[in-house]
Amino acid sequence: MTEFLTTRRSLLAATGAVLATSVSGLLVPAQANGLAPTPSMRGGSNNYRPGAPIVDRIGGGGFWMTGTVRREGDGLPLAGQRIQIWAHTTEGSERDRRSHGATLTDAKGVFRLEMPQIVPAFGQPHAHLAYDDQAFKTVFLRPVMTSARDTSLNADFVLQPA
């Protein structure tokens, strides 16, 4: 009987350890294999200006455009990627050169650029973003804000090698 209890206790302890590690994610690491690339959005390239300068901020600021850039398949963050941003704002039209700027992703693939408040154009408050470097295929995004009162907008890129 003692042998059965020892075996049963060992089995229960081992089962508990397996469950605990699998619930905590230690047994099966998170994977992003098969992450599909972001498709370009219709209207995303409107008023695009190749080679917009890298800037610390567009205009007077007050609105934050943020996002992440990851690699297709494994989802690894991509550092040092150039993202161009432009929009119709309180300080100018999306056609104006002063309404365009670019920023680079950090080590975690995150980008942030402050710009003037985005205002509705063609009935919708929206931004334009582009990945337009050579290592990956070009992607244009045109995310729409849920409200013209929003003070930030997030857009994520998953890039496909060129």
Buried (B, 14 or more C-beta within 10 A) or exposed (E): EEEEEEEEEEEEEEEEEEEEEEEEEEEEEEEEEEBEBBEBBEEBBBBBBEEBEEBEEBBEBBBBBBBBBBBBBEBEBBEEBBBBBBBBBEBBBBEBEEBBBBBEBBEEBBBEBBBBBBBEBEEEBBBBBBBBBEEBBBBBBBBEBEEEEEEEBEBBBBBBEE
